[in-house]
Amino acid sequence: MKKTTFPPVVPSHTEEKHGSKAQQVPVIALVDDDRNILTSVQMTLEAEGFTVHVYTDGESALQGILSRSTSLAVLDVKMPRMDGMELLRRLRMRSSSLPVIFLTSKDEEMDQLMGLRLGADDYITKPFSVRLLVERIRALLRRHEVSQAEITGEAGASSSILVRGALALDEARHQCLWDGQEVALTVTEFLLVKALVVRPGLVKSRDQLIDAAYGDSIYVDDRTIDSHIKRVRKKFRRVDECFNHIETLYGVGYRYRE
């Protein structure tokens, strides 16, 4: 087995092997200053068929992710030169739909919540099982593919634009419009909004929203959904300060009021 080295960006063995076919392989940006984690996770992901770009600090990761094709990013919190929070914030300024999984220490609950508020789609606490991370990556990529299908003749025929009053959701383009103005949503946020607006007035419990956004095979707690909903409201209020169509029913869940 070849020895793994760690320059700021590690060329992927999968990319070299497949050449022109690399575009068809999911590209994972793995960002962590812990070399043991980088080694084990990179080897596992490449064994699973992923292309992996490795970064040991936030600054090199930002440059690499924005300049290279990236399907999904896994970000640690505490890193030199630029921490995971700042990296996530800057990524969201440039790409609202890039799927992001946040890595945080077990005792850093505020980091988890802050990561969700900044736009992470999911988070995993350290120490973690590499197999669990692989399954979370696959699940998030599947959600992303569904919500952001390529606009081909076949996809266009099967896709639809969901309209509820001033709201329009275009699944094929992963586009959300409010009164004609775009609201930039992450993958998870888009799926949550869709789940609420499909049947306006119907109350969705947090468990139902978790299933809609994450799937029934992944566990997340209720506060994760609450953080996502707060961020969704904030985004809508950037284009309409009077937006109040997502209602909280305390102890029950949420509903969309048309």
C-alpha positions as a Markdown table, in Angstrom:
| # | Residue | x | y | z |
|---|---|---|---|---|
| 1 | Met | 0.0 | 0.0 | 0.0 |
| 2 | Lys | 1.3 | 3.5 | -0.9 |
| 3 | Lys | 2.2 | 5.7 | 2.0 |
| 4 | Thr | -0.3 | 8.6 | 2.5 |
| 5 | Thr | 1.2 | 12.1 | 2.6 |
| 6 | Phe | -0.4 | 15.3 | 3.6 |
| 7 | Pro | 0.3 | 18.4 | 1.6 |
| 8 | Pro | -2.4 | 21.1 | 1.8 |
| 9 | Val | -4.3 | 19.2 | -0.9 |
| 10 | Val | -3.8 | 15.5 | -1.4 |
| 11 | Pro | -4.4 | 14.4 | -5.0 |
| 12 | Ser | -6.9 | 11.6 | -5.1 |
| 13 | His | -5.9 | 8.1 | -6.1 |
| 14 | Thr | -9.4 | 7.6 | -7.5 |
| 15 | Glu | -9.1 | 10.7 | -9.7 |
| 16 | Glu | -5.8 | 9.4 | -11.2 |
| 17 | Lys | -7.1 | 6.0 | -11.8 |
| 18 | His | -10.3 | 6.9 | -13.5 |
| 19 | Gly | -9.1 | 10.0 | -15.4 |
| 20 | Ser | -11.9 | 11.4 | -17.5 |
| 21 | Lys | -14.5 | 9.4 | -15.5 |
| 22 | Ala | -13.6 | 11.2 | -12.3 |
| 23 | Gln | -16.5 | 13.7 | -12.8 |
| 24 | Gln | -18.9 | 10.8 | -12.3 |
| 25 | Val | -17.4 | 9.9 | -9.0 |
| 26 | Pro | -18.5 | 11.8 | -5.8 |
| 27 | Val | -15.7 | 14.1 | -4.7 |
| 28 | Ile | -15.4 | 14.5 | -0.9 |
| 29 | Ala | -13.5 | 17.3 | 0.7 |
| 30 | Leu | -12.2 | 16.1 | 4.0 |
| 31 | Val | -10.9 | 18.9 | 6.3 |
| 32 | Asp | -9.3 | 18.1 | 9.6 |
| 33 | Asp | -5.9 | 18.8 | 11.3 |
| 34 | Asp | -5.9 | 15.3 | 12.9 |
| 35 | Arg | -3.7 | 13.2 | 10.6 |
| 36 | Asn | -4.9 | 10.0 | 12.1 |
| 37 | Ile | -8.5 | 10.9 | 11.2 |
| 38 | Leu | -7.4 | 12.0 | 7.8 |
| 39 | Thr | -5.6 | 8.7 | 7.1 |
| 40 | Ser | -8.4 | 6.3 | 8.3 |
| 41 | Val | -11.3 | 8.3 | 6.7 |
| 42 | Gln | -9.5 | 8.9 | 3.4 |
| 43 | Met | -8.5 | 5.2 | 3.0 |
| 44 | Thr | -12.1 | 4.1 | 3.8 |
| 45 | Leu | -13.7 | 6.6 | 1.5 |
| 46 | Glu | -11.4 | 5.7 | -1.4 |
| 47 | Ala | -12.1 | 2.0 | -0.8 |
| 48 | Glu | -15.8 | 2.8 | -1.1 |
| 49 | Gly | -15.2 | 4.4 | -4.5 |
| 50 | Phe | -15.1 | 8.1 | -3.6 |
| 51 | Thr | -12.6 | 10.6 | -4.7 |
| 52 | Val | -11.1 | 12.4 | -1.7 |
| 53 | His | -9.4 | 15.8 | -1.4 |
| 54 | Val | -7.7 | 16.2 | 2.0 |
| 55 | Tyr | -7.0 | 19.5 | 3.6 |
| 56 | Thr | -5.3 | 20.1 | 7.0 |
| 57 | Asp | -6.5 | 23.7 | 7.6 |
| 58 | Gly | -9.5 | 25.8 | 6.8 |
| 59 | Glu | -7.7 | 28.3 | 4.6 |
| 60 | Ser | -6.3 | 25.8 | 2.1 |
| 61 | Ala | -9.7 | 24.0 | 2.2 |
| 62 | Leu | -11.5 | 27.1 | 1.2 |
| 63 | Gln | -9.3 | 27.7 | -1.8 |
| 64 | Gly | -9.4 | 24.0 | -2.8 |
| 65 | Ile | -13.2 | 23.5 | -2.4 |
| 66 | Leu | -14.0 | 26.7 | -4.4 |
| 67 | Ser | -11.6 | 25.9 | -7.2 |
| 68 | Arg | -12.2 | 22.2 | -7.6 |
| 69 | Ser | -15.2 | 20.1 | -8.2 |
| 70 | Thr | -16.6 | 19.1 | -4.8 |
| 71 | Ser | -19.7 | 17.0 | -4.1 |
| 72 | Leu | -19.7 | 17.2 | -0.3 |
| 73 | Ala | -17.5 | 18.6 | 2.4 |
| 74 | Val | -16.7 | 17.2 | 5.9 |
| 75 | Leu | -15.5 | 19.9 | 8.2 |
| 76 | Asp | -13.9 | 19.8 | 11.6 |
| 77 | Val | -14.4 | 22.7 | 14.1 |
| 78 | Lys | -11.0 | 23.4 | 15.5 |
| 79 | Met | -8.3 | 23.9 | 12.9 |
| 80 | Pro | -5.3 | 26.2 | 12.4 |
| 81 | Arg | -5.4 | 29.3 | 10.1 |
| 82 | Met | -9.2 | 29.2 | 9.8 |
| 83 | Asp | -11.5 | 27.2 | 12.0 |
| 84 | Gly | -14.4 | 25.1 | 10.7 |
| 85 | Met | -17.0 | 27.7 | 11.7 |
| 86 | Glu | -15.4 | 30.5 | 9.6 |
| 87 | Leu | -14.8 | 28.0 | 6.8 |
| 88 | Leu | -18.4 | 27.0 | 6.8 |
| 89 | Arg | -19.6 | 30.7 | 6.9 |
| 90 | Arg | -17.4 | 31.6 | 3.9 |
| 91 | Leu | -18.5 | 28.5 | 1.9 |
| 92 | Arg | -22.1 | 29.4 | 2.4 |
| 93 | Met | -21.4 | 32.9 | 1.1 |
| 94 | Arg | -20.4 | 31.2 | -2.2 |
| 95 | Ser | -22.4 | 28.0 | -2.4 |
| 96 | Ser | -25.7 | 27.5 | -0.6 |
| 97 | Ser | -26.3 | 24.0 | -1.9 |
| 98 | Leu | -23.0 | 22.3 | -1.2 |
| 99 | Pro | -23.7 | 19.5 | 1.2 |
| 100 | Val | -21.7 | 19.9 | 4.5 |
| 101 | Ile | -21.3 | 17.5 | 7.4 |
| 102 | Phe | -19.9 | 19.1 | 10.5 |
| 103 | Leu | -17.5 | 17.3 | 12.9 |
| 104 | Thr | -17.6 | 18.4 | 16.5 |
| 105 | Ser | -16.4 | 17.2 | 19.9 |
| 106 | Lys | -18.9 | 15.4 | 22.1 |
| 107 | Asp | -18.9 | 18.1 | 24.8 |
| 108 | Glu | -19.3 | 21.0 | 22.3 |
| 109 | Glu | -23.1 | 21.2 | 21.9 |
| 110 | Met | -22.9 | 24.9 | 21.1 |
| 111 | Asp | -20.6 | 24.1 | 18.2 |
| 112 | Gln | -23.2 | 21.7 | 16.9 |
| 113 | Leu | -26.0 | 24.3 | 17.1 |
| 114 | Met | -23.8 | 27.1 | 15.7 |
| 115 | Gly | -22.8 | 24.8 | 12.8 |
| 116 | Leu | -26.4 | 24.2 | 11.9 |
| 117 | Arg | -27.2 | 27.9 | 12.1 |
| 118 | Leu | -24.4 | 28.6 | 9.7 |
| 119 | Gly | -25.8 | 26.1 | 7.3 |
| 120 | Ala | -24.4 | 22.6 | 7.9 |
| 121 | Asp | -26.7 | 19.9 | 6.7 |
| 122 | Asp | -25.6 | 17.3 | 9.3 |
| 123 | Tyr | -23.2 | 16.8 | 12.1 |
| 124 | Ile | -21.3 | 13.9 | 13.8 |
| 125 | Thr | -19.7 | 14.1 | 17.2 |
| 126 | Lys | -16.2 | 12.8 | 17.9 |
| 127 | Pro | -15.1 | 10.1 | 18.5 |
| 128 | Phe | -17.1 | 8.6 | 15.6 |
| 129 | Ser | -17.3 | 5.4 | 13.6 |
| 130 | Val | -15.8 | 5.8 | 10.1 |
| 131 | Arg | -18.6 | 3.5 | 8.9 |
| 132 | Leu | -21.2 | 5.8 | 10.4 |
| 133 | Leu | -19.6 | 8.8 | 8.6 |
| 134 | Val | -19.7 | 6.9 | 5.3 |
| 135 | Glu | -23.4 | 6.1 | 5.7 |
| 136 | Arg | -24.1 | 9.8 | 6.6 |
| 137 | Ile | -22.2 | 10.9 | 3.5 |
| 138 | Arg | -24.1 | 8.4 | 1.3 |
| 139 | Ala | -27.4 | 9.5 | 2.7 |
| 140 | Leu | -26.7 | 13.2 | 2.3 |
| 141 | Leu | -25.5 | 12.7 | -1.3 |
| 142 | Arg | -28.7 | 10.8 | -2.1 |
| 143 | Arg | -30.8 | 13.6 | -0.7 |
| 144 | His | -28.7 | 16.1 | -2.7 |
| 145 | Glu | -29.2 | 14.1 | -5.9 |
| 146 | Val | -32.9 | 14.0 | -5.4 |
| 147 | Ser | -33.3 | 17.7 | -4.7 |
| 148 | Gln | -30.8 | 18.9 | -7.3 |
| 149 | Ala | -31.4 | 16.6 | -10.3 |
| 150 | Glu | -29.7 | 17.6 | -13.5 |
| 151 | Ile | -31.9 | 19.3 | -16.0 |
| 152 | Thr | -32.1 | 16.8 | -18.8 |
| 153 | Gly | -35.0 | 16.0 | -21.1 |
| 154 | Glu | -35.9 | 13.0 | -18.9 |
| 155 | Ala | -35.4 | 14.9 | -15.6 |
| 156 | Gly | -37.4 | 17.9 | -16.9 |
| 157 | Ala | -40.3 | 15.7 | -17.8 |
| 158 | Ser | -40.6 | 14.2 | -14.3 |
| 159 | Ser | -39.9 | 17.3 | -12.3 |
| 160 | Ser | -42.3 | 20.0 | -11.2 |
| 161 | Ile | -42.5 | 23.4 | -9.7 |
| 162 | Leu | -44.4 | 23.5 | -6.5 |
| 163 | Val | -46.2 | 26.8 | -6.0 |
| 164 | Arg | -47.9 | 28.0 | -2.8 |
| 165 | Gly | -48.9 | 31.6 | -3.0 |
| 166 | Ala | -45.7 | 33.7 | -3.2 |
| 167 | Leu | -43.6 | 30.6 | -2.7 |
| 168 | Ala | -42.2 | 28.6 | -5.7 |
| 169 | Leu | -40.0 | 25.5 | -5.3 |
| 170 | Asp | -38.2 | 24.2 | -8.4 |
| 171 | Glu | -36.8 | 20.8 | -7.4 |
| 172 | Ala | -34.9 | 20.2 | -10.7 |
| 173 | Arg | -32.9 | 23.5 | -10.2 |
| 174 | His | -32.9 | 23.3 | -6.3 |
| 175 | Gln | -34.3 | 26.8 | -6.4 |
| 176 | Cys | -36.6 | 28.5 | -3.9 |
| 177 | Leu | -38.3 | 31.8 | -4.8 |
| 178 | Trp | -40.4 | 34.0 | -2.6 |
| 179 | Asp | -42.3 | 36.6 | -4.5 |
| 180 | Gly | -39.9 | 36.3 | -7.3 |
| 181 | Gln | -36.8 | 36.7 | -5.2 |
| 182 | Glu | -34.4 | 33.8 | -4.6 |
| 183 | Val | -34.0 | 32.3 | -1.2 |
| 184 | Ala | -30.7 | 30.3 | -1.0 |
| 185 | Leu | -31.4 | 27.1 | 0.9 |
| 186 | Thr | -29.1 | 24.2 | 1.7 |
| 187 | Val | -30.1 | 20.6 | 0.8 |
| 188 | Thr | -31.6 | 19.9 | 4.2 |
| 189 | Glu | -33.4 | 23.3 | 4.4 |
| 190 | Phe | -34.9 | 22.8 | 0.9 |
| 191 | Leu | -36.3 | 19.3 | 1.9 |
| 192 | Leu | -37.7 | 20.7 | 5.1 |
| 193 | Val | -39.5 | 23.6 | 3.3 |
| 194 | Lys | -40.8 | 21.1 | 0.7 |
| 195 | Ala | -42.2 | 18.8 | 3.5 |
| 196 | Leu | -44.0 | 21.7 | 5.1 |
| 197 | Val | -45.5 | 23.3 | 1.9 |
| 198 | Val | -46.7 | 20.1 | 0.2 |
| 199 | Arg | -49.8 | 20.3 | 2.4 |
| 200 | Pro | -50.3 | 23.8 | 3.8 |
| 201 | Gly | -52.0 | 23.9 | 7.2 |
| 202 | Leu | -51.0 | 20.3 | 8.1 |
| 203 | Val | -48.9 | 20.1 | 11.2 |
| 204 | Lys | -45.7 | 18.2 | 10.8 |
| 205 | Ser | -44.1 | 16.8 | 13.9 |
| 206 | Arg | -40.3 | 17.0 | 14.3 |
| 207 | Asp | -40.0 | 13.3 | 13.8 |
| 208 | Gln | -41.9 | 13.6 | 10.4 |
| 209 | Leu | -39.6 | 16.5 | 9.4 |
| 210 | Ile | -36.5 | 14.4 | 10.4 |
| 211 | Asp | -37.7 | 11.6 | 8.2 |
| 212 | Ala | -38.3 | 14.0 | 5.3 |
| 213 | Ala | -34.9 | 15.7 | 5.5 |
| 214 | Tyr | -32.7 | 12.9 | 6.8 |
| 215 | Gly | -34.5 | 9.6 | 6.1 |
| 216 | Asp | -35.8 | 7.2 | 8.7 |
| 217 | Ser | -32.4 | 5.4 | 9.1 |
| 218 | Ile | -30.6 | 8.3 | 10.6 |
| 219 | Tyr | -31.0 | 9.6 | 14.1 |
| 220 | Val | -30.9 | 13.4 | 14.9 |
| 221 | Asp | -32.4 | 15.1 | 17.9 |
| 222 | Asp | -35.3 | 17.6 | 17.8 |
| 223 | Arg | -33.1 | 20.6 | 18.4 |
| 224 | Thr | -31.5 | 19.9 | 15.0 |
| 225 | Ile | -34.8 | 20.5 | 13.3 |
| 226 | Asp | -35.4 | 23.6 | 15.4 |
| 227 | Ser | -32.1 | 25.1 | 14.4 |
| 228 | His | -32.8 | 24.5 | 10.7 |
| 229 | Ile | -36.2 | 26.0 | 10.9 |
| 230 | Lys | -34.8 | 29.2 | 12.6 |
| 231 | Arg | -32.3 | 29.5 | 9.8 |
| 232 | Val | -34.9 | 29.0 | 7.1 |
| 233 | Arg | -37.1 | 31.8 | 8.6 |
| 234 | Lys | -34.1 | 34.1 | 8.8 |
| 235 | Lys | -33.4 | 33.5 | 5.1 |
| 236 | Phe | -36.9 | 34.2 | 4.1 |
| 237 | Arg | -37.0 | 37.4 | 6.2 |
| 238 | Arg | -33.9 | 38.7 | 4.3 |
| 239 | Val | -36.2 | 39.0 | 1.2 |
| 240 | Asp | -39.4 | 39.7 | 3.1 |
| 241 | Glu | -39.1 | 41.1 | 6.6 |
| 242 | Cys | -42.8 | 40.3 | 7.3 |
| 243 | Phe | -42.5 | 36.6 | 6.5 |
| 244 | Asn | -44.4 | 34.6 | 9.1 |
| 245 | His | -45.7 | 31.6 | 7.2 |
| 246 | Ile | -43.8 | 28.8 | 9.1 |
| 247 | Glu | -45.6 | 28.5 | 12.4 |
| 248 | Thr | -44.4 | 26.7 | 15.5 |
| 249 | Leu | -47.0 | 24.7 | 17.5 |
| 250 | Tyr | -45.2 | 24.2 | 20.8 |
| 251 | Gly | -45.0 | 20.6 | 21.8 |
| 252 | Val | -46.4 | 19.5 | 18.4 |
| 253 | Gly | -44.3 | 20.6 | 15.5 |
| 254 | Tyr | -44.5 | 23.0 | 12.6 |
| 255 | Arg | -46.8 | 23.9 | 9.8 |
| 256 | Tyr | -46.8 | 26.2 | 6.7 |
| 257 | Arg | -49.6 | 28.7 | 6.6 |
| 258 | Glu | -50.3 | 29.8 | 3.0 |
